[in-house]
Amino acid sequence: MTISMGRWSACGLAAGVALSTVVALAQTDRPAIQPLRSTPTEALTVNPGFRDWSPVTIAGTTIIGGNQTGGGGVFAIDAATGKVKWTVRPVFNGGTAGISTAPGVSGQVVVFPFASGYPGAVVAVSLATGKELWRGPDPVVDAAVAVSAGLAYIMGKDGAFHALDAATGHEQWKAALSTRGGCASAPIVRDDTVYVTGHADATPGDSTKPAGDYLVALDAITGQERWRYHPVAPDAPLQNVCLGQPVVSADTVFASETTFLYAVNRATGKEHWKPLEIRRPSEGRERGVELHGLVDADTVLVGMTSEYLMAIDKTTGRVAWDLAGQYNVSSPSIAVVGRVLYFQGSPGAKPGELNRGTLHALDLDTRAVLWSFTRPTGEANWPFGHVTPFDGGLWVDSYQALVKLR
């Protein structure tokens, strides 16, 4: 992997923009907040006129999120009143398009990948006004931006992973990967390392680094590669494996792909264990099952299959507990705050029974359901979407609405 230094042209940043960083990714360090343990009420409903929200980011008293469908756009919402502060709809040669991942916030700058399905760009705007500040590289489809220590990280369609100055858009470094492959990129910054998935070309003369999908650890400041891990599925060793939902824990990067759970040492990139197949009774016999929505819940990882909410012991990789039911794996709505797990589905339901759009809170110590919440929607049983916790509450998207629960 080669590193190059350079700059992306950018329009001037308004004077006085702060350079301090607010980290916006779900898996980066954040102040401790209190969970919502009692049955919530719908304290606020925001409806700017579209159906589908992307994940949102909380920046002080402002909620920032986008529209995944239709005309697209990014919206800043006052968290207290629900009023729209500003709307941004960047225009490209392919027209306008949506945003499917959470914006990042660095000081007074909001950074987001826009129009990734077309020739688009990473776009930065003012947190206060929504005024466009700069544009960067064209992001790959479904790429997420990570923001930390004044830098914004994104995978580009040029096959490179870019680190940009969040204030100016100037490129600080880029790491060459490959334009081939369709492994979606959701970088995670932890301490002084950025972890990213993507396709890489073969390293000449090194048989241990063939072309394929990798999990790569890079120095967050310089871009120098620390290690790369090439995941292999034991039942299909020649098949590319894209670790699309990595979870960075204390000393390990975990990821679930197909029916296997992977665990990689953060410092060395070596396997903590060989890929373990997750098996559960399904359709009358035990078989490998796919985990979705993987999250870190202290000593366990929690994810869901279509028939189980499941916790995996982080030390052994064994199933610690599960909760049978019917679950919507395309919209798990999973999040953890303290010892409370939020998730969507129908625990206890039998196969074929209605899987309603119902959000639950589970006490991780007792595994008791603390509350269940549903709301009427324009289409029956419409599932909830992305869950974003705040102190004592949740923001969650529903049908044509972003809802504040308290």
Secondary structure as GFF3:
##gff-version 3
##sequence-region A 1 406
A	DSSP	beta_strand	3	4	.	.	.	ID=ss1
A	DSSP	beta_strand	42	46	.	.	.	ID=ss2
A	DSSP	beta_strand	57	59	.	.	.	ID=ss3
A	DSSP	beta_strand	62	66	.	.	.	ID=ss4
A	DSSP	beta_strand	74	78	.	.	.	ID=ss5
A	DSSP	beta_strand	84	88	.	.	.	ID=ss6
A	DSSP	beta_strand	104	106	.	.	.	ID=ss7
A	DSSP	beta_strand	109	114	.	.	.	ID=ss8
A	DSSP	beta_strand	121	126	.	.	.	ID=ss9
A	DSSP	beta_strand	132	135	.	.	.	ID=ss10
A	DSSP	beta_strand	146	148	.	.	.	ID=ss11
A	DSSP	beta_strand	151	155	.	.	.	ID=ss12
A	DSSP	beta_strand	160	165	.	.	.	ID=ss13
A	DSSP	beta_strand	171	176	.	.	.	ID=ss14
A	DSSP	beta_strand	188	190	.	.	.	ID=ss15
A	DSSP	beta_strand	193	200	.	.	.	ID=ss16
A	DSSP	beta_strand	212	219	.	.	.	ID=ss17
A	DSSP	beta_strand	225	229	.	.	.	ID=ss18
A	DSSP	beta_strand	247	248	.	.	.	ID=ss19
A	DSSP	beta_strand	252	257	.	.	.	ID=ss20
A	DSSP	beta_strand	260	265	.	.	.	ID=ss21
A	DSSP	beta_strand	271	277	.	.	.	ID=ss22
A	DSSP	beta_strand	279	282	.	.	.	ID=ss23
A	DSSP	beta_strand	285	288	.	.	.	ID=ss24
A	DSSP	beta_strand	292	297	.	.	.	ID=ss25
A	DSSP	beta_strand	300	304	.	.	.	ID=ss26
A	DSSP	beta_strand	308	313	.	.	.	ID=ss27
A	DSSP	beta_strand	319	326	.	.	.	ID=ss28
A	DSSP	beta_strand	335	337	.	.	.	ID=ss29
A	DSSP	beta_strand	340	344	.	.	.	ID=ss30
A	DSSP	beta_strand	346	347	.	.	.	ID=ss31
A	DSSP	beta_strand	359	363	.	.	.	ID=ss32
A	DSSP	beta_strand	369	373	.	.	.	ID=ss33
A	DSSP	beta_strand	387	390	.	.	.	ID=ss34
A	DSSP	beta_strand	393	398	.	.	.	ID=ss35
A	DSSP	beta_strand	401	405	.	.	.	ID=ss36
###
